[in-house]
Amino acid sequence: MDRIISLTYREKTFQVNAGLSVEDIVVNILKLQKQSPTYAENPIVALRMNNEILAFDARLMVDAEIVPVYLFSDIGKRMYRHTLSYLLTYASEILFPERRLVIGHALGDGFYFTYDEKYSLDTQDVSQLTQMMLELITANLPIRLEPVAYGTAMQHFKDKGYRATEMLLAYRNDPKLELYRCNDFLDITYEPLLPSTKLLALWELRPYGERGMLLRFPLSSDFLHMAPFTDNPLLFSIFHEYKIWGKILKVDCLGAMNQICGSKEIRTFIRMNEDLHHRKISKIADLINQKDSVKVVFIAGPSSSGKTTFSIRLAIQLRLLGYNPIQISLDNYYLSKSLAPKDVDGKPNLEALEALDLALFRENLESLYAGEEVDLPRFDFKDDGRRYFKGDKISLTKNTVLVIEGIHGLNPTLIPDLDPTTIFKIYISALTQLNLDDHNRISTTDNRILRRIVRDNRTRSTSAQQTLEMWPSIERGETLNIFPYQNQADVMINSALEYELAVLKLYAEPLLKTVKPEAFEAYPTARRLLRFLENVYPIPAGLVPSDSLLREFIGGSEFYLEC
């Protein structure tokens, strides 16, 4: 006898047989769309089942409240980008089965791919891959989730030469794994994919760099059109530098990182990570010194990039060069929340430049340049927030350099009309170079979310749910106010540490598990992050040096009394 479950959609409840697929529900039960919709129709591509994201071939087995996931939603766009990467991997498998395709990092509106060092990549290769992807899309091939026994899956990846996937799954003991199949192509992905190749209507594959290619997709702000290509050479150079670091550390994927975390080499590995960071900061201090006329260093970067600890460590290096650095945080120039501009949801927009008391900051900076003494403000973030003064009076002397950090540090509107030869600009972000495996990347954004969840819970008693609910507003602010100015920096630095996920896991997992299904905005992200962290081998926080930038988030830093 068939088991009956209750499904609720828009406050209407109906009974269905347990085991129906998401596609059955969408097409045959709810009759919300035809079986083969087009991209431009913004089709349903998944369902929220009690806020869990289920792909089209998933089966509904329990009573649930269901909500459609549309292609042009934030979740749908994420599925689109992952499916594009999956399709490129399939096309490469058909054309160049002997080559190892490796996803690199996000670069603007695209993902950077290369082949392993044995193979070059030329314009003709990119043209062939483009044509093959178009053929696969035109064929309207279904993409289906297929359960595979653990041993069978491991043998498949071994036969295919997917070393990074083998290494990653060596630290899992699931009895079965869920792989995605398209025709005879079978690969693992850690997030849901679209139900059909037909929906991959907008994209571009173009050669990029000396050996790679860029798989571009529509910007989130306009998913109906492809934006003109905009290069970001400075950011690309930083990723290239940190790939070199990965070779020094002998880590290019999470599986390799897990092997080290589970070995006696972890202490040496951590020290090497930290020393590479120290060397980079020292080189930046040397660049400032070479410019000779610098009076102010602006440090900008997105949320949870480690601006505060970096500014402290940079100040130490500047002291070694004979400077008297004075650190200033733009956070101390915030207006009260009641005076801050509002975001699209009507909440205080603390990511906006206008959330700062710009008049006071400019006045202070101009006074310092004029040789006057300035009383620096402090800001208390509790409740509505209030400004106060503690007599922190400073002035510029011959060897003084101001080290000013904040998310808006590179915005030209922030800075009054100062001599540009006296200014040095730094952009910092956590740009992880690790991949899950060759075809699945670790999102830089996810890394920063984990950092912020851990830090805000420790320092502000903010729950993981609260952090996840405010994150869309943070991202909107970064897109408008931070990322457009990153190429104005004199230098960029990557604050990501190869081993940090292994430490953050221990703090983040229990916090993420407090986010329950009724949290509509936060729950899908919490579940996604938990699934990702299942792949990470943990290490104890006691191994992290007290001067590490990671201590800004987990506590125990020698630089902060409150930690």
NURO-914580 format. One line per field, with one value per residue (C-alpha): residue in three letters; residue number from 0; x, y, z. Coordinates in Angstrom, 3 decimals. Layout:
<sites>
res <- c(ALA_...)
n <- c(NUM_...)
xx <- c(X_...)
yy <- c(Y_...)
zz <- c(Z_...)
</sites>
This chain:
<sites>
res <- c(MET_ASP_ARG_ILE_ILE_SER_LEU_THR_TYR_ARG_GLU_LYS_THR_PHE_GLN_VAL_ASN_ALA_GLY_LEU_SER_VAL_GLU_ASP_ILE_VAL_VAL_ASN_ILE_LEU_LYS_LEU_GLN_LYS_GLN_SER_PRO_THR_TYR_ALA_GLU_ASN_PRO_ILE_VAL_ALA_LEU_ARG_MET_ASN_ASN_GLU_ILE_LEU_ALA_PHE_ASP_ALA_ARG_LEU_MET_VAL_ASP_ALA_GLU_ILE_VAL_PRO_VAL_TYR_LEU_PHE_SER_ASP_ILE_GLY_LYS_ARG_MET_TYR_ARG_HIS_THR_LEU_SER_TYR_LEU_LEU_THR_TYR_ALA_SER_GLU_ILE_LEU_PHE_PRO_GLU_ARG_ARG_LEU_VAL_ILE_GLY_HIS_ALA_LEU_GLY_ASP_GLY_PHE_TYR_PHE_THR_TYR_ASP_GLU_LYS_TYR_SER_LEU_ASP_THR_GLN_ASP_VAL_SER_GLN_LEU_THR_GLN_MET_MET_LEU_GLU_LEU_ILE_THR_ALA_ASN_LEU_PRO_ILE_ARG_LEU_GLU_PRO_VAL_ALA_TYR_GLY_THR_ALA_MET_GLN_HIS_PHE_LYS_ASP_LYS_GLY_TYR_ARG_ALA_THR_GLU_MET_LEU_LEU_ALA_TYR_ARG_ASN_ASP_PRO_LYS_LEU_GLU_LEU_TYR_ARG_CYS_ASN_ASP_PHE_LEU_ASP_ILE_THR_TYR_GLU_PRO_LEU_LEU_PRO_SER_THR_LYS_LEU_LEU_ALA_LEU_TRP_GLU_LEU_ARG_PRO_TYR_GLY_GLU_ARG_GLY_MET_LEU_LEU_ARG_PHE_PRO_LEU_SER_SER_ASP_PHE_LEU_HIS_MET_ALA_PRO_PHE_THR_ASP_ASN_PRO_LEU_LEU_PHE_SER_ILE_PHE_HIS_GLU_TYR_LYS_ILE_TRP_GLY_LYS_ILE_LEU_LYS_VAL_ASP_CYS_LEU_GLY_ALA_MET_ASN_GLN_ILE_CYS_GLY_SER_LYS_GLU_ILE_ARG_THR_PHE_ILE_ARG_MET_ASN_GLU_ASP_LEU_HIS_HIS_ARG_LYS_ILE_SER_LYS_ILE_ALA_ASP_LEU_ILE_ASN_GLN_LYS_ASP_SER_VAL_LYS_VAL_VAL_PHE_ILE_ALA_GLY_PRO_SER_SER_SER_GLY_LYS_THR_THR_PHE_SER_ILE_ARG_LEU_ALA_ILE_GLN_LEU_ARG_LEU_LEU_GLY_TYR_ASN_PRO_ILE_GLN_ILE_SER_LEU_ASP_ASN_TYR_TYR_LEU_SER_LYS_SER_LEU_ALA_PRO_LYS_ASP_VAL_ASP_GLY_LYS_PRO_ASN_LEU_GLU_ALA_LEU_GLU_ALA_LEU_ASP_LEU_ALA_LEU_PHE_ARG_GLU_ASN_LEU_GLU_SER_LEU_TYR_ALA_GLY_GLU_GLU_VAL_ASP_LEU_PRO_ARG_PHE_ASP_PHE_LYS_ASP_ASP_GLY_ARG_ARG_TYR_PHE_LYS_GLY_ASP_LYS_ILE_SER_LEU_THR_LYS_ASN_THR_VAL_LEU_VAL_ILE_GLU_GLY_ILE_HIS_GLY_LEU_ASN_PRO_THR_LEU_ILE_PRO_ASP_LEU_ASP_PRO_THR_THR_ILE_PHE_LYS_ILE_TYR_ILE_SER_ALA_LEU_THR_GLN_LEU_ASN_LEU_ASP_ASP_HIS_ASN_ARG_ILE_SER_THR_THR_ASP_ASN_ARG_ILE_LEU_ARG_ARG_ILE_VAL_ARG_ASP_ASN_ARG_THR_ARG_SER_THR_SER_ALA_GLN_GLN_THR_LEU_GLU_MET_TRP_PRO_SER_ILE_GLU_ARG_GLY_GLU_THR_LEU_ASN_ILE_PHE_PRO_TYR_GLN_ASN_GLN_ALA_ASP_VAL_MET_ILE_ASN_SER_ALA_LEU_GLU_TYR_GLU_LEU_ALA_VAL_LEU_LYS_LEU_TYR_ALA_GLU_PRO_LEU_LEU_LYS_THR_VAL_LYS_PRO_GLU_ALA_PHE_GLU_ALA_TYR_PRO_THR_ALA_ARG_ARG_LEU_LEU_ARG_PHE_LEU_GLU_ASN_VAL_TYR_PRO_ILE_PRO_ALA_GLY_LEU_VAL_PRO_SER_ASP_SER_LEU_LEU_ARG_GLU_PHE_ILE_GLY_GLY_SER_GLU_PHE_TYR_LEU_GLU_CYS)
n <- c(0_1_2_3_4_5_6_7_8_9_10_11_12_13_14_15_16_17_18_19_20_21_22_23_24_25_26_27_28_29_30_31_32_33_34_35_36_37_38_39_40_41_42_43_44_45_46_47_48_49_50_51_52_53_54_55_56_57_58_59_60_61_62_63_64_65_66_67_68_69_70_71_72_73_74_75_76_77_78_79_80_81_82_83_84_85_86_87_88_89_90_91_92_93_94_95_96_97_98_99_100_101_102_103_104_105_106_107_108_109_110_111_112_113_114_115_116_117_118_119_120_121_122_123_124_125_126_127_128_129_130_131_132_133_134_135_136_137_138_139_140_141_142_143_144_145_146_147_148_149_150_151_152_153_154_155_156_157_158_159_160_161_162_163_164_165_166_167_168_169_170_171_172_173_174_175_176_177_178_179_180_181_182_183_184_185_186_187_188_189_190_191_192_193_194_195_196_197_198_199_200_201_202_203_204_205_206_207_208_209_210_211_212_213_214_215_216_217_218_219_220_221_222_223_224_225_226_227_228_229_230_231_232_233_234_235_236_237_238_239_240_241_242_243_244_245_246_247_248_249_250_251_252_253_254_255_256_257_258_259_260_261_262_263_264_265_266_267_268_269_270_271_272_273_274_275_276_277_278_279_280_281_282_283_284_285_286_287_288_289_290_291_292_293_294_295_296_297_298_299_300_301_302_303_304_305_306_307_308_309_310_311_312_313_314_315_316_317_318_319_320_321_322_323_324_325_326_327_328_329_330_331_332_333_334_335_336_337_338_339_340_341_342_343_344_345_346_347_348_349_350_351_352_353_354_355_356_357_358_359_360_361_362_363_364_365_366_367_368_369_370_371_372_373_374_375_376_377_378_379_380_381_382_383_384_385_386_387_388_389_390_391_392_393_394_395_396_397_398_399_400_401_402_403_404_405_406_407_408_409_410_411_412_413_414_415_416_417_418_419_420_421_422_423_424_425_426_427_428_429_430_431_432_433_434_435_436_437_438_439_440_441_442_443_444_445_446_447_448_449_450_451_452_453_454_455_456_457_458_459_460_461_462_463_464_465_466_467_468_469_470_471_472_473_474_475_476_477_478_479_480_481_482_483_484_485_486_487_488_489_490_491_492_493_494_495_496_497_498_499_500_501_502_503_504_505_506_507_508_509_510_511_512_513_514_515_516_517_518_519_520_521_522_523_524_525_526_527_528_529_530_531_532_533_534_535_536_537_538_539_540_541_542_543_544_545_546_547_548_549_550_551_552_553_554_555_556_557_558_559_560_561_562)
xx <- c(0.000_1.367_2.255_0.587_2.291_0.897_2.368_1.549_1.961_0.786_-1.338_-3.111_-2.514_-2.885_-2.123_0.295_2.071_5.428_8.347_7.168_10.005_10.312_9.691_6.469_5.283_6.149_4.864_2.086_0.728_1.128_1.112_3.347_5.229_5.608_8.148_10.743_10.705_13.226_15.841_14.067_10.883_12.714_11.694_11.455_14.700_14.326_12.042_12.508_11.216_10.948_13.644_15.971_16.955_16.020_16.959_14.369_14.953_14.971_12.085_9.727_9.307_7.902_5.210_6.507_5.887_7.187_8.366_9.555_13.140_13.311_16.334_16.769_16.691_19.947_19.842_18.931_21.820_24.204_22.863_23.320_26.995_27.751_25.953_27.951_31.164_29.820_29.024_32.495_33.995_31.798_32.787_36.450_36.014_34.639_37.286_40.389_39.940_43.681_43.853_43.157_40.832_41.168_38.858_40.728_39.033_36.259_37.318_34.609_31.747_33.502_35.490_39.091_40.061_43.362_44.678_47.421_50.967_51.532_49.092_48.858_45.588_45.215_42.466_41.508_40.992_38.666_36.765_36.319_35.137_32.656_31.241_30.930_29.125_26.690_25.991_25.314_22.985_21.084_20.559_18.542_20.144_18.739_21.097_20.139_21.259_22.365_23.181_26.375_27.966_31.040_33.407_31.981_32.324_35.913_36.805_35.156_37.231_40.379_39.752_39.140_42.303_40.382_43.094_41.805_38.310_39.800_41.864_38.847_36.554_39.243_38.136_34.460_32.776_29.326_27.846_26.783_27.549_25.256_26.790_25.312_24.903_24.530_24.583_27.603_29.360_29.356_30.881_30.471_29.159_28.498_25.505_22.318_22.488_19.889_17.650_18.658_21.473_18.906_18.704_22.367_21.553_23.889_27.643_30.979_34.194_37.270_41.046_42.547_46.092_48.981_47.511_43.878_40.336_37.495_33.989_31.794_28.164_25.609_26.013_23.571_22.236_21.123_20.655_19.060_22.156_25.896_27.839_30.873_34.087_35.957_39.452_40.826_44.573_45.558_43.218_44.341_47.985_47.206_45.552_48.578_50.927_48.993_48.898_52.688_52.391_50.231_53.055_55.524_53.186_52.468_48.700_46.387_43.112_41.218_42.069_45.782_45.080_43.192_46.167_48.434_45.880_45.836_49.618_52.541_53.432_50.595_52.646_55.326_52.670_50.968_54.282_55.050_51.607_52.167_55.724_54.619_52.118_54.791_57.054_54.259_53.466_57.155_57.394_54.397_56.085_59.192_57.076_55.651_59.149_60.399_57.738_59.334_56.599_53.762_51.808_48.718_48.088_44.485_43.502_40.188_38.519_35.199_33.704_35.840_38.915_41.119_41.730_42.274_44.944_46.649_46.863_48.436_51.000_51.773_52.288_54.852_56.778_56.674_58.126_61.054_61.679_61.773_58.187_55.807_52.553_49.213_46.283_42.825_39.670_36.940_34.481_34.976_33.462_30.082_26.904_24.323_22.095_19.127_21.034_22.437_20.930_18.467_18.958_16.330_14.790_14.451_17.216_20.244_22.767_26.091_27.863_27.089_29.728_27.067_26.848_30.100_30.435_32.332_32.522_34.273_36.699_37.701_38.038_40.297_42.498_42.848_43.717_46.417_47.924_47.922_50.044_47.227_46.405_43.269_41.196_40.228_36.661_35.642_32.394_30.337_28.264_25.859_22.187_21.865_25.587_27.222_30.381_32.643_36.160_38.857_41.500_43.239_45.019_47.424_49.404_51.617_55.345_58.223_58.124_54.383_52.330_48.593_47.341_43.611_41.507_37.870_35.667_35.597_39.320_39.731_36.644_37.878_34.818_36.082_39.394_39.635_41.838_45.234_48.559_48.346_52.079_51.433_48.849_49.382_46.389_46.046_43.221_42.836_40.500_40.345_40.912_41.296_43.261_42.146_39.592_37.378_38.631_39.527_35.974_34.520_35.892_35.796_33.958_35.849_32.506_31.777_35.160_34.360_30.871_32.391_34.886_32.147_29.797_32.561_33.789_30.376_29.141_32.222_32.458_28.834_26.817_25.296_23.720_24.636_21.072_21.389_24.693_23.307_20.192_22.262_24.735_22.704_22.761_26.509_27.056_24.964_27.034_30.299_29.207_28.317_30.939_34.031_34.641_34.450_37.521_39.761_41.872_42.758_44.979_48.751_48.961_46.648_47.091_45.307_44.483_43.329_45.368_45.407_44.664_42.029_38.946_40.235_40.170_36.957_35.089_35.204_33.653_31.258_29.582_27.759_26.675_25.324_23.380_21.395_19.818_16.508_14.274_11.859_14.624_13.600_16.543_19.310_18.565_19.562_22.949_23.478_22.773_25.066_27.922_27.438_27.589_30.757_32.373_31.741_34.683_37.107_39.426_39.490_42.543_42.590_42.780_45.688_47.964_47.227_49.950_48.815_49.808_47.922_45.346_42.987_42.966_40.932_38.024_38.529_39.956_43.172_45.059_48.000_46.882_43.459_42.790_39.119_40.066)
yy <- c(0.000_3.408_5.735_9.155_12.424_15.952_18.802_22.443_25.020_28.601_27.609_24.882_21.282_18.217_14.508_12.634_9.301_9.340_8.993_11.341_13.343_17.112_17.179_15.170_17.662_20.756_19.530_17.036_17.939_21.710_22.161_25.194_24.801_22.693_19.898_21.693_25.426_27.889_29.908_33.224_31.907_31.867_28.255_26.380_24.405_22.974_22.944_24.026_21.096_22.380_24.794_22.005_22.530_19.497_19.007_17.826_14.095_14.097_12.209_13.689_11.234_13.294_15.882_19.201_22.825_23.392_26.555_26.689_27.732_29.777_29.998_33.742_33.465_33.576_29.800_29.227_31.394_29.398_26.161_27.655_28.483_25.020_23.320_25.355_24.088_20.533_20.891_22.241_19.246_16.906_18.641_18.368_14.676_14.081_16.097_15.670_12.595_12.357_15.855_16.849_19.871_21.910_24.677_27.558_30.545_33.027_36.089_38.719_37.104_33.831_30.809_30.329_26.882_25.333_21.956_20.316_21.368_18.663_20.334_23.828_25.484_27.391_29.320_26.289_24.202_26.863_27.003_23.214_23.211_25.992_24.076_20.864_22.658_24.167_20.718_19.291_22.194_21.872_18.157_19.101_16.315_15.476_15.800_13.301_12.463_8.846_6.997_4.971_2.604_4.098_1.450_1.732_5.515_5.349_2.896_5.184_8.181_6.072_4.834_8.399_9.671_12.044_11.984_14.998_13.484_10.173_11.963_13.921_10.895_8.959_11.014_10.092_6.781_7.190_3.840_5.514_8.708_10.804_11.542_13.491_11.703_13.257_10.561_8.423_11.228_10.734_13.184_14.373_17.795_19.132_21.289_20.686_21.030_22.137_19.395_19.873_21.180_23.213_25.818_26.839_29.571_32.446_32.026_32.611_30.600_32.672_32.214_33.966_34.297_32.327_28.865_29.172_30.032_31.908_30.432_33.522_33.705_36.531_38.952_38.407_41.926_41.083_37.401_38.024_39.506_38.882_41.924_43.092_41.476_43.480_42.352_42.247_41.686_42.706_40.182_37.504_38.151_37.557_34.220_33.278_34.165_32.048_29.108_29.267_29.220_26.106_24.411_25.399_23.944_20.906_21.411_21.975_20.487_19.789_16.084_16.908_19.357_16.640_14.301_16.875_17.716_14.048_13.733_14.836_17.406_19.739_21.890_22.514_23.146_25.783_27.501_27.593_29.134_31.808_32.571_33.060_35.620_37.346_37.588_39.101_41.731_42.552_43.067_45.422_47.456_47.660_48.953_51.683_52.582_52.765_55.326_57.555_60.246_58.105_59.662_57.468_53.821_52.894_49.245_48.072_44.750_42.960_41.668_39.175_39.647_40.228_43.962_44.656_42.043_42.777_46.486_45.614_43.297_45.850_48.509_46.250_45.873_49.642_50.154_47.959_50.393_53.396_54.635_55.639_54.085_55.200_52.854_54.226_52.188_53.652_51.746_54.497_57.009_55.291_57.285_55.850_53.201_55.548_58.004_55.392_55.019_52.164_49.146_47.656_45.825_49.024_48.030_50.195_49.819_49.742_48.745_52.104_54.837_57.256_55.225_56.958_60.505_61.554_65.214_64.398_61.933_64.378_67.197_65.034_63.991_67.532_68.805_66.155_67.089_70.719_69.795_70.109_67.780_65.638_63.849_60.489_59.236_55.855_54.070_51.706_49.350_48.323_49.163_52.140_52.902_55.981_57.974_58.993_60.353_59.057_61.680_59.726_62.794_62.386_64.510_63.868_64.088_63.385_59.597_59.201_57.134_56.676_53.121_53.453_50.320_49.877_48.480_51.853_52.509_52.577_54.628_57.919_59.714_58.967_60.724_64.514_66.267_65.014_64.729_61.254_60.705_60.595_57.796_54.022_51.737_48.065_45.650_42.521_39.550_35.854_34.366_30.674_28.849_25.395_23.382_20.594_18.608_19.309_20.287_21.823_24.992_26.316_29.615_32.611_33.955_30.766_31.048_34.605_33.602_30.932_33.437_35.940_33.392_32.319_35.831_37.476_34.699_35.059_38.852_39.996_36.904_36.937_33.637_31.886_32.482_36.238_36.379_34.401_36.581_39.777_38.369_39.259_42.894_42.656_41.222_43.957_46.561_44.941_44.782_48.479_49.956_47.727_45.508_48.351_49.983_46.954_47.629_51.080_49.419_49.689_46.128_43.243_40.619_37.341_36.723_33.109_30.433_26.963_25.269_27.649_25.649_22.751_25.064_26.959_23.659_22.957_26.350_26.726_23.296_23.501_27.077_26.137_23.231_25.705_27.064_25.216_24.570_27.368_29.946_30.602_32.807_31.186_27.452_26.596_28.276_26.633_23.212_23.881_24.938_21.900_19.581_21.315_21.036_17.274_17.080_18.922_17.099_19.173_20.253_21.807_25.588_25.197_24.698_28.220_30.774_33.652_36.236_34.500_36.486_33.557_34.490_37.585_35.191_32.304_34.361_34.081_36.737_38.395_41.652_41.957_42.056_41.177_37.928)
zz <- c(0.000_-0.989_1.852_1.677_2.590_2.906_0.902_1.577_-1.172_-0.687_2.314_0.347_1.476_-0.714_-0.403_-2.695_-2.728_-0.968_-3.367_-6.094_-7.638_-7.492_-11.252_-10.796_-8.199_-10.242_-13.624_-12.893_-9.447_-9.163_-12.968_-12.535_-15.830_-18.939_-19.046_-21.147_-20.392_-21.824_-19.996_-20.578_-18.926_-15.572_-14.924_-11.654_-11.251_-7.745_-4.707_-1.149_0.890_4.462_3.216_2.091_-1.567_-3.677_-7.341_-9.877_-9.481_-5.667_-4.024_-1.443_1.413_4.333_4.979_3.790_3.017_-0.504_-2.249_-5.883_-6.628_-9.829_-12.103_-11.592_-7.787_-5.819_-5.360_-9.011_-10.198_-8.038_-9.558_-13.035_-12.459_-11.051_-13.939_-16.455_-14.836_-14.933_-18.645_-19.459_-17.643_-19.712_-22.972_-22.033_-21.191_-24.702_-26.569_-24.434_-22.208_-21.614_-20.085_-16.488_-16.373_-13.178_-11.975_-10.449_-8.902_-9.527_-11.478_-11.820_-13.733_-14.457_-13.308_-14.392_-15.721_-16.799_-17.855_-15.836_-16.605_-19.221_-21.631_-23.016_-24.015_-27.258_-29.034_-31.117_-27.956_-26.540_-29.836_-29.855_-26.227_-26.982_-29.944_-27.932_-25.103_-27.618_-29.069_-25.590_-24.803_-28.078_-27.391_-24.265_-22.238_-18.800_-15.827_-13.161_-9.647_-9.360_-6.099_-6.445_-3.928_-2.266_-3.651_-7.157_-7.100_-5.876_-8.624_-11.190_-10.073_-9.997_-13.545_-14.723_-13.064_-10.760_-8.096_-6.155_-5.830_-4.669_-2.021_-0.802_-0.553_1.312_4.335_3.899_4.796_3.249_2.145_-1.092_-2.930_-5.092_-8.487_-11.388_-14.730_-18.178_-20.865_-19.954_-18.041_-14.271_-11.802_-8.249_-7.354_-3.897_-4.780_-6.817_-10.600_-13.137_-14.586_-18.234_-20.406_-22.376_-19.634_-20.058_-22.539_-21.604_-21.185_-22.843_-22.914_-23.726_-23.519_-20.513_-19.241_-20.642_-20.116_-19.096_-20.054_-18.422_-18.293_-18.024_-16.912_-16.529_-13.649_-10.801_-11.352_-14.919_-15.666_-19.073_-20.726_-20.866_-19.707_-21.713_-20.504_-17.883_-16.995_-13.455_-13.892_-10.359_-8.763_-11.224_-10.326_-6.653_-7.410_-9.513_-6.669_-4.212_-6.617_-6.432_-2.644_-2.984_-4.864_-2.147_0.471_-1.760_-1.438_-4.397_-3.176_0.021_-0.024_0.082_2.916_4.829_4.518_6.143_8.856_9.830_9.953_12.126_9.473_10.431_12.829_10.216_7.590_9.759_10.418_6.684_6.017_8.613_7.510_3.907_5.211_7.296_4.253_2.147_4.776_5.102_1.325_1.417_4.159_1.954_-0.949_1.302_2.422_-1.172_-2.011_0.662_0.773_2.198_5.063_5.014_4.163_3.345_3.815_2.359_1.824_2.196_5.422_7.383_5.243_8.294_7.856_11.560_12.254_8.947_9.824_13.186_11.608_8.884_11.577_13.267_10.007_9.485_12.962_11.971_9.113_11.458_11.121_13.887_12.611_14.052_13.422_12.709_12.117_9.932_12.139_14.730_12.307_12.022_12.490_14.873_13.263_13.328_11.099_8.719_5.220_4.704_2.437_0.102_3.071_5.114_7.548_8.472_5.659_7.480_4.262_2.628_2.575_3.881_7.098_8.068_9.362_6.256_7.249_10.532_8.909_6.165_8.665_10.865_7.940_6.598_10.072_10.452_7.076_8.206_11.213_13.746_16.624_16.336_18.982_17.445_18.016_19.388_18.545_20.692_18.506_21.272_20.781_18.406_18.614_20.062_19.486_22.363_22.904_25.233_24.594_21.809_20.447_17.565_15.132_12.123_12.722_10.338_10.806_11.369_8.933_9.384_8.857_8.170_7.697_6.770_4.037_2.231_2.375_-1.424_-2.238_-3.738_-2.320_1.187_0.738_0.621_-1.925_-0.739_-2.522_-4.168_-3.664_0.089_-0.163_-0.408_-0.993_-0.061_-0.871_1.258_0.897_1.797_-1.658_-0.980_-3.689_-2.517_-4.465_-3.172_-6.160_-9.789_-10.809_-7.627_-6.116_-2.569_-2.597_-1.240_-0.042_1.912_3.585_4.696_5.886_8.145_9.528_10.286_11.877_14.261_15.070_15.514_17.766_19.951_20.086_19.686_20.709_17.223_16.212_12.971_11.781_12.349_10.479_7.534_7.398_7.199_4.666_1.512_2.621_3.237_-0.248_-1.873_-0.068_-1.117_-4.762_-4.740_-2.422_-2.277_-5.305_-7.888_-6.301_-5.742_-8.843_-7.525_-4.934_-5.164_-3.891_-3.019_-0.326_0.222_3.887_3.402_5.136_3.611_6.926_8.303_7.275_9.375_12.415_11.597_11.202_14.944_15.733_12.823_12.717_16.082_15.317_11.887_13.401_15.508_12.291_11.956_8.896_9.799_9.139_5.530_4.514_6.545_6.484_2.861_3.315_6.705_5.203_2.251_4.530_6.751_3.739_2.633_6.078_6.088_3.681_5.998_8.420_11.654_13.644_17.145_17.522_19.915_16.909_15.620_16.535_18.747_16.120_13.294_11.367_11.991_15.695_14.791_14.237_16.665_19.559_21.514_19.550_21.237_19.616_21.288_25.002_24.421_22.627)
</sites>
